[in-house]
């Protein structure tokens, strides 16, 4: 069932897909919800819940003054869950619907906090949908800087709060994207996203090289797997072993503990694209090519967008370009420019040959942007190792 809520925010109720056990347990339990404006008898439980709800209706929120990529934020005071500047240049409305807000303790101080979704309409533009948290909603209330969820969003179930995290189960046209958030200082921030198998075009999540090793992380048969090639012995050390991606505020970690006879391995990929490679406790580093993928149109990327960047040897006129390093990144709450870092083997680079970057952005697995002009790097007349890659709409 789809229902329209104020300011064009939409809600879709359906089955939920969860990955974190504690959040899954919360989500499987129907969240508490009361109609605080109804004349029905106020039980102690309803009275306590409605006191939190009423405090939220009159709370102060940090809200954006525009829908730009890096907006200016201002603090407004709600009245009965709404705010409107006299000249109409800014409107804010809480989504006071079941599943769109919840109460709990997200920062571990024992006090009740509120997590809610609200809509923003600056200067009569389209609606921007944001998630925010108000700490200690009935005491020294402190609103956090919000996270933008999109312009019009679909929820696949209630927002859930557990283990100092929030989960928003957001529905795209073809799938559910579970987004996890946490409190970082005075802001609400998002945990790194894992690129889902359905959204990756050629299965490869990461291809990194040093002078000693080549590592590939990829999706296959519904699993995340890893290959490790030892260049010193010219042998494959690990082939198709399963790794479990772990999500942290700073990025993703892929690790393999081995069986005692095999090497242990850990690769950390930060949200900035930075990488670290650790094998049997030792760190290995290749040459690094950094940059940002961006585009000119004023378009907002949805959270299920995926950015793929590949460093290629393009010197073979009669054969496909050979990849030397690649990185696949989930966009989540970010917008362009999206940073990346490729780790490549400098011994594979010949000064008199040409190497170039290929970048693309897909949404729901469909190609939306790609670079239409070659982006040469590292050698010859283009020695740069930090570049901006401009992609164009397809």
N, C-alpha and C positions, 0 to 999 in steps of 0.2 A: 504494500500500500504506500502510495506517495502522497504526502500532505504538504501543502504550501504553508510556510510560516512567514511571519512579518519580514519585510524587506527582501523577499525573494530567496530566503534560505530554504533549502529543501531537505527532507528527511526520508530515507528509505529504510523501512524495518525489514530485517531478514535474518538469516542464520549468520552467526559470527564465526570468524576464523581467528584463532589466537595462538600465540607461540610461547608466551611466558606463563608458566604454570600458575603463579600467584594471580596474575591478571586474568587468566582464563577462568580461575575459580570465581573471581569477582564478577566477571561478565556473565557466567552461567547462572548466577543468582540474580533474579529480577531486582533491579535497583529500587530503593525506596523512593516513592514519589507521592506527594500529597497535593491536593488542590486547596491552597491556603486561603482562597477567596470563597470557598463553599461554606454553607451554614452548618455542615455536619459537625458532630461533636468532636471537640479537640481532645484527643487522648494525650497523655504525657509525651508519647513518642512523636505524635503529630505536632504538638506544641513546640517541642525542641527543634524539629526539622523546620517548621515554618519560621521560627525565630532566625535561623540561619538564612533561610530564603529571603525573609524581609530585609535582613541586614544587607544581603547582596543587591537587592533592588535599589538601595540608596548608597551603594558603595562608590568610591572613586576608582576610575580605571585609567590605565595608560593606553591611549589609542593613537593610531596613525592619522595624520592630517591629509594624507593622499594615498593612492594605491601604487606609488612608484616603488622601484626595487629597494631603495634605501630611503624610506620616508622619514619625515620629522615627526616625533611623537609628542603628544601633549597629554595633560591630565585633565579629565572631565569628571563631573559629579553627576551620577544618575539620579533621576527622580522617577520613581515607580518603574524602574527598569529601562528608562529611555533618557536620551539627551538630544537636544537640538539647538544649534546656535541660532540666535535671532535672525540672522541673515540667510539661514538655510544652507550655509556652506559646509556644515558637518552634522551628520546624524548618526546616532549610535543606538542600537536596540539589542537588548539581551534576548537570546533565543530561549524563552521561558516555556520549553516543552520538555516532556519526559524524554530521557536519554541524552539531552543536550547539556545537562549540567549534573554535577555530583558533588557530594561533600565527603571529606575524609581528612586524613593527616598525611600530607605529601612530604613535609620536611622533617618529620620525626620529632617534633617538639611537644607532642601530646595535645595540641590545640586543633580545632576544626578549621580546615581550609576549604575554599570553594574552587572548583574548576568549572568553567563555563565557556560556551561559544557565543560570540556576539557578531552582529553585522555592522559594517561601517559604510556610509554613503557620503563621500566627500564631493562637494560641489555638484551634486546631482548626478555623479557618475554611477557606474555599475556598483553592485554590492561586493565588498570585500568581506570574507568570512575569517574570523580570527579565534584562536583558542587562548585563554588566559587563566591565571590562577590568582586568587586573592587569599593571601595568608592570614590566618587568625581573623576570620571574617567578622566575628562579633567583638573582637578586642581591639588591639592596635592594628587595624586592617592595613595591609600593604599589598597593593596590586603589582604584579610582575609585568615586565614588557612582554607583549603577546607574540604568538607565532601565527603567521598567515597560513590558512589552510587552502585557500583558493577563492574564486569568485562566487561560484555556486557549488556547493558540495552535497554529496550523498553520504549518509552514514549507514553502515551495515549493522549497527547495534549501538548500545549505550557506551558513552565514554566511561572508562574504568580507572580506578585509582587503587594502587597497591604497591608495597615495597618501594615507596618513594618515587614511583613512576606513574605516568598517565598513559593510557592507550586510547587512540582514536582509530576506530575501524572504518576506514574511508573507502567508499565504493567508486570505482571508475567505470567506464563503459563495459569493460570486460572482466574485471577481477576486483578482489578486495586487497587493499593496501593497509596493513597495520602499521600505524605510526606511533612511536613511543617517545615520551617527553619527560623531562626532569627539570628540577630547579637548579639554576646555575647563577649564584649571586642574586641579582635583582631582576633576572630575566628568566623566561621559560625557553628552554632549548630542546633540540630534538636529537635523539640518539641516531647514530649513523644507520643508513639504510643498506640492506643487502640487495644487490640486483637480482630480481627474481628470474628463475629459468625461462619463464614465458616471455620475458622482455629482452633477453640477450640474443642478438642476431646470430652469432657464430659459436655460441657456448663458452667462449673464453672470457674469463673475468679479469685475469691478470697474466701477463707474460713478461717476466723480468729476467735480466741477465747480468752477470758479472764476468770477470775473466775466468772464474773458477766454476761457476754453475749457471744453469738455465732452469727456471722454475715456471711452470704453467699451472694455473688454477682454472678449473673449468666445470661447467655443468654437464652431467651425463646421467641418463637413466634416473632422473629425479634426485641425484646426489651431487654434492660438491666434492670434486676430486682434485688430486694433485699429482703432477709429474715432476721429478727432479733428475736432471742430467748432470753428471760430473765430467767436466771437460778435461780434467787432469788424467782421468783413467779412460775417457771416452766411453763411458758406460752409463746406463740408466740406473740410478739408485732407488728411485721410487716410481711406480707406474700405476696410475689409477687408484691410489689409496684415498680413502674417504677422509675428509676434514670437516670439522664443524665450525662454521663462521660464528664469531662472537662479536656482539655489537656493544660499543662503548661510546661515551660522549665524544671522544676524540677520533673515533673511526672504527674500522673493522680489524679483527685479528683472525688469521687462519693458522691453525696449528696442527701438527702431527707428532704424536709422542713416540711412535715406533714400537717395536717389539723387543728391543734389546740388541738385535742383530742389524736393525735398520737405523738410519740417521733420524734424529729428531729435528723438527723444522718449525719455525714460526715466522710468518710474514705479517707485519702490521702496516695497514694502509690508512693514513689519516684522512680526515675530511678535506684537508688541503691537497691531498694527493701524495704527500710525502710517504716514502716507504722505508722500512727496515727489514733486513733479511738476516735471520739467525739460524745457523745449522750446527747442531751438536754444541750449543753454547757459544759459538764464535759468530761474530758479526761479519758480513760480507757486503761490499758496496760496489756498484758499478758506476759508470759515468751517468750523469743525470741531465735529463732534458725536461725543463719545466715550462709551464705556460697556462693559458686560459682560453677556454672556448666561449665565444660570444656571438651575438648576431645583432643586426640593426633594428628590426621591427620591434615595436613596443608590445610584445606578447608575453604572457605569463606561462611558464612551464608548469604542468601538473606534477604532483609528487611521484607519479609512476613513470616520468620521463627518465631516459637513460642516455648518458653521454659516453661515447666510445672514441678513444684516441689511439692511433697506431703510428709508430715510427717504421718507415719502410725503406728498403733498398730498392730504388726505382731505376736501376741501370740496365735492366734486362728488357730490351725492346721487344723481344719475341716471347716473353714469359711474364706471368703475373708478378707484381711486386712482392718482395720477400719481407715479411714482418720481422723486425728486430726487437720490438718491445711494444706492449699495449697495456691499456688500462680501461676498465669499464666501471662507470660510476653511476650510482643512483642519485637522482636530483634531490628527492625529498623536499624540504622546505626551501632549498636554495634556488636562486635565479642566476642567470648569466651576469657576469662572467664566471664560469665554473673552472676552478683551478685543477691542474693535473700535474703528475710527475711520472716520467718514464725512466726506468733504470735499464741501461743498455751496456753492452760489452764494447769498450773502446777499441779492442783489438779487431773487431769486425768492421771498423770504419777505415776507409782508404781516402786520403786527403783529396785525390783527384776525381773521386766519384760523387754522385749526387744522392742525397737522402732527404726524404720529405715526410711531412705529417699528413695523415688523413683523419678527419674528424666527422662525426655524425651524431645526430640526436634523434632518438626514436621515442615514440609514445605508444604504449600498448603494442609494442613490437613493430609498429609501422614507421617508416622513415619520414621524418618531418624536416630535418635540416642536414646539410652536408656542405663541405667546402668544395667550391666549384673551380677554384684556382689552386695550383700547386703551392705548398708552403715548404720551400726548401730550408734545411737547417744544417748546422754543424760544420759543413765543409764549403770550400770554394768561395764564391762571392756572398754566401749567406752563412757565416760562421756562428750565428746566434744559437744559444742553448736555452734561451728564455723568450718565448714568442707568444703572440696573440693570434689565435686561429679564428678567422671569421667564417661562419657557416651561413649559408643562404637557404631560404625556404625551398622545399622541393615542389 
